[in-house]
């Protein structure tokens, strides 16, 4: 997903540098759809990350309460799985924030060069 986000970001940046004029409206709609798709992906990853965090916390608390090494190992396993999810979610979140900036830049260029009214 991160590769896809970078590729799309490069596409939008290149299109803005070309100053495509009349195609800006289509570019804006396309980019907005991509943002909506990524927002859905971001929500799914947030839920998974929060779930793994909760599972880790519960397992460690149970291990401490019942003094069981097996449960502590399970909590550590959840923690090991949680770290890559946090890193991935962090990259998704930062990527979406960049995309919001690109959307604003498209809007800015669109209003700078409005279509001629007949």
N, C-alpha and C positions, 0 to 999 in steps of 0.2 A: 504494500500500500504506500509506503514511504517513497519508493521509486516512482510510482504512478503520480504521487503528489509533486515530486520534483520535476518530472517530465511535463506535467500540466502547467506548473508554475513557469517553466522555461517557455512553453508555448505562448502563454499569455504575455509574458514579458517581451518576447520577440514581436508579437502582434502589436503591442503598444509602441514599441520602438519604430515599427514600420509606419505608424500613424495611418491606419487603414481607413479612417474617416467614416464613410457610409456603413461600413461593416461593424462599427463599434456597438451598435444596438444588438446585433446577433451575437457578438462576442460577449456582451454583458449578460444576455439571457443564457448562453451556454455556460459561462462561468458560474452564474447563480445556480444552475442545475447541478454543476459539479460540487459546489459548496454544500448544497442540500444532501447530496449523496455522502459526502465526507462527514457531515454532521451526524448522519445516521450511523456511520461507521464509528465515529467518535463516541456516540452514546453507548453503543454495544461494548466498546472497549472500556469505557468508564464503568459500566455495570460489572464486567468481568474482573476488572482491577479491584473494585470495591469488594466484590465477593471473595476474591482471594485474600484481600487484606482482612476481611472479617473472619474467614476460615482460619487464617494464621493466628489471629488474636484469640479466637475461641479455643483453638488447639493448645496454645501456650497457657491460657488460663486453666483449662482442664488439666493439663500436665502439672501445673503448680498446685492445683487444688487436690488432685488425687495422687500426686507423686508417682506418676507413671512415665517411664522413659519412652515407651512406644508412642504415646500421644505427643510427647515433646518432639520426637523424630518426625512425626506427621506434621506438626506445626512448622518445623524447620524446612520440610519439603515444600509446604505451601509458601513459605517465605522465599525460598529459592525460586519458585515459579512466579512469585509476585514481582520480583525485581525486574525481569525482562518486560513484564506487562507495564510497569511504571515507566520504564524507558520508552517503550513504544507509544504509550499514551502521551507522554511528554512531547515526543516528536510529532504526533498527530495534532496536538493542541497548538504547538508553535507553527506548524504548517498551515493550519486553518486561520490563525491570526495573520499570517502573511497573505493568505488568500483574501481576507477581508480588506487588507490594504490594497491589493491588486484590484478588487472590485471597486473600491473608492477611487482609484486612479482611472479606471475605465469610465466611471461616472463623471469624473472631473474632465476628462478629455471629451466625453460626449457633450457636456454642457459648454465646453469651450468652442466646439465646432457643431452647433445645432444644425439640424436639417433645414433647408430653405423652405419656407412655407409658400404655397401657391395661392 
